[in-house]
Amino acid sequence: MAVSPFKPSLVKAVFRDVTPMHVSRSAAWAAASVTRTVLTEIIDGARRAAAEEARRKLIPRDLLSAIDRNVELEVGDKWYDHSPTFRGMTGVLYDAEGVIVASRKRSGARRPSAVVGAHRFEAGVNKLLRTQGATAVPAMVRDLDGIASVFLTDLARDAAMVVREGGVQRFGTVTPAMSSETAPLPFFKDSLRALSVRRGDRRTIGTDDVLAATTIQLSGGNLRQRALTEARGCCRGLAT
């Protein structure tokens, strides 16, 4: 099982930004694994786009191509408002008078936001690029940093919500799938159903809470199933 380049200490720092709850060791590893799986898939899609133009170095256009071809990769979308790469995707905003609204600017927040803290992911992103045999221009690395930071921050918020609400209340046991995909295996449906009801105290985020949050963050499909499978594998033998 591949080891995530995003260290548990970084994961716990992100969780502390959004919740005072304790994060178990295995939950931190699970969140790191899910983030790695998502970024790996994005990089793989971008590599295929670059290869079609006989390029080895990834550029932001490859990121857009990867997301256009696979809707599952449209994650960490709060980053899109802060990156020039995504302006064409999010569209130009107009006010009531028909005047273009300027892009939202970063402000000094009292607590670190996912956008402000995106640079923390640079080392992990660069390591992940190397393991995938890829290189990227600085703008592409910046976007991967931002997507990773926003995705993990949203994952942390949803995991905390799962603890507060006692399980996944939002989607029940429905398991959506892309029309081009085969239906999820029965054991996978049962696994998602098990995550819909939580057991344990309301002060600690455990592995199952992170897995439940993953089902919220990732649309039903191969990416979600792979992320859950790999996260379980990396946490096998660790205390939940």
ZITA-V57964 format. One record per helix or strand of 2 or more residues. SS is the DSSP state (H for helix, E for strand). FROM is the first residue (numbers start at 0). TO is the last residue. If there is no record, write none. Layout:
((SS;FROM;TO) (SS;FROM;TO))
//
This chain:
((H;7;17) (E;21;22) (H;24;50) (E;56;57) (H;59;68) (H;70;72) (H;76;81) (H;83;89) (H;115;130) (E;134;135) (H;137;164) (H;185;194) (E;203;204) (H;206;216) (H;221;234))
//
